[in-house]
């Protein structure tokens, strides 16, 4: 599958998880924690695979320093905020604010990749082998899911949410 489609699928899942997080009662801290755990792991897997596969190939094929560098900085900012959220819990006064800011950061980042003239459009114009990169991305995500602590965390993606 085309790497941009795989990333678009991830973006759709990110939006779905953020929307679910917004709809859960703030009093239900157990469900909030479980859903946040799923979202955090999902974002970490997505970012790692994108940074290791798509961004280097994009940079090599296009030489577009501003788009590449902005995407890298956006990822780093999101990782920093994810780490702050991970240190807190839904009972923390700043939990909602951090999650809201993270959601807005992710929305902006997704827009930069998906919009006409964005990274995906430029990747297509550069005739990158998007199918081969898609295979690499899928394989890398699979590898990341099975490695060390991250592999253990992925189990959180599949745990049922109890109410």
N, C-alpha and C positions, 0 to 999 in steps of 0.2 A: 504494500500500500504506500502511497505517496506520503512522505514525511509531513507535509503541511496538513494533510487530512488527519493523520494521527495526532498532530498537535491541536488541530481544531477540535477533534473529539475530546482531548484532554480539557481544552478550554470550556467546552460544553459541560463536562463533568464538574469542573471547578465552579462554574456559575450555579449549577444545580446544588452542590454542597453548600455554597455560601447562602443560597436562598433557603435551604433547609435550616441552616444555622440561625438565620434571622427569624424563622417562624417558631422556634422552640421556646417555650416559656423559660424565662430567666430563673425561675424557681426550680426548674428541673435540671440541677447542676450535673447530675450523673449522665443524663442523655447529652447535655451540652458538651461535657468532657469527652464522651465517646465519639460524638460527631466531629468535634474539633480534632481529636486524634486521627480520625480518618482523613480529614482535610489536610492536616499538617503532613502526614505521610505522603498523600497524593501529590501535594505541592513539591515536596522534597524530591520525589521520584521524577516528576515532570521536569523540574529545574535541572537536576543532575544530568538526565538524558539529553535535554536540549543543549546544555552547556558543553557536553562532551561530544555530541554528534552534529547537531544543526549549526550552532554558532561558528565553530571552526570551519566547517564546509562553506558556510555563507561568507565568512571573511575571506577565505581563499578564493572563492569564485567571483565575488563582487568587489572586494576591497573597500566596501562602504564603511569607513571608520565611524562616522556619527551613529548610524543605525546599530551597528555591532556593539559599540562601546556603551551606548545608552541602554541596550538590552542587558548587557552584563551588569551595569550599575543598578538597573531596576531589580534584577535577580538578587544582587547583594543586599539591597535595601529590604526586599521581601524576606530574605533569610534572617536578617537581623531582627525584624519585627516578629517573625515566627518564633525565634529563640526567646524573645521577651514574653510572648504569649505562652510558650511552653513552660516558662518559669512561674507563671501565674495559674489561676484557675477561674472558673466562671463566677465565683463569689468575689473576686477582686474587683474593686471599683473601676479599674481601667480595662478590664477584659473586653467589654463591648466596644469601647473606643478603639482599642488596638485591632480588634477583628474588623471593625468598620474601615479603619484606615488601610489595613491590609487588603481588604476587598477592593477599595478604590484604587490602590496601587496596582493590583492584579488587573482590574478592568482597563486601566490606562495602558498597561503593558500589552495586554491582549489586543487592544485597539491598534497599537503601534505595529504589531505583527500582522494583523489581519486586514487593515485598511488598504484601499487602493494606493499604491506607491509605498506600501510598507514592506516589511522583510519578506513576506511570502511572495508578493508580486515581483519584487526584485530578484528573488531566488528563481522564479520561473523565467524571467527575462534573461538571467545569466545561464539558462539551460543546465542547471544543476541536475544531477541524476537523483531526482526526488524519490523515486521508487527504491533505488538501492539504499539511499539514506534512511528511508522508512524502515527497511529491513534491519538496518543497523540500530535504529532507535528502538524498535520493538525488542530486539535481542538484548540491548543494553538495559532496558527497563526490566526485562526478565531477570537478567543477572543481578541487578541492584536489589530486586525483590528477594533474592535468595541469599544475599550476603549479610553476614554478621548481625549487628543490632538492627539495621534497616530491615533485614529479612524477618526478624522477630516482630518488628513494628507493623509490617505489612499484614500480619494476622488481624490487626485492628481494623484494616479495611474491610474484612469479611465478617467481623463480629456483628451479630444482630443488635440493633438498637432496641433496648428495652424501655418500656414506658411504664 
